[in-house]
Amino acid sequence: MSPDATSASLLDRLAVKSDAGAWQRLVEVYTPLIRGWLVRHAVQDADCSDLVQEVLAVVMQKMPEFHHNQRRGAFRSWLRAITTNCLRDFWKARRYRPRATGDSDFQEVLNQMADPDSGVSKLWDKEHDVHVTRKLLQLLQPHFEPRTWTAFVKVAVEGAEAERVAAELKMTVNAVWIAKSRVLARLRQEANGLID
């Protein structure tokens, strides 16, 4: 789905079960993040794909019940809770033994993942926001002219001065600021409710 096809955020589009493009976007954005966390927390590679699918299936099933309460991090906290519960159920089913950890160590990791104030949860939050921002930018890039994208990256990401970027790209300074603004507006729109 083209990000220009709708002005709604990804979260808003996910509320509509018939929006296959939004669900594909969710899978593209979140599969690597969830997979990374599962592997880090003792899920063997052989089991990881199945567990990622379980997490995403629960998200899809429960999405109509999710209501963003306008609190910072509501979606990522909800996703972390689903991931934690799926991981806990997976472990309880004894389909595998956590590698290199004892049961009590593994249980403590699950407890920390469930606690929004723990270091593990804060790390999840930080990694979530960085990952989702990068992934959304990667998915949005093809929808901008190369010069617009380059101006955005140089000013917004690399911190270059607009005047230097304008001279380098043979643009006006105003055009550089407009390029930055357009990309950031589209990113904010797409990420609304995911990163807040």
Buried (B, 14 or more C-beta within 10 A) or exposed (E): BEBEEBEBBBBBBBBBEEBEBBBEBBBEBBBEBBBBBBBEBBBBEEBBEEBBBBBBEBBBEEBEEBEBEEEEBBBBBBBBBBBBBBBBEBBEEEEBEBEEBEEEEBBBBBEBBBEEEBEBBEBBBEBBBEBBBEBBBEBBBEEBEEBBBBBBBBBBEEEBEBEEBBEEBEBEBEBBBBBBEBBEEBBEBBBBBBBB
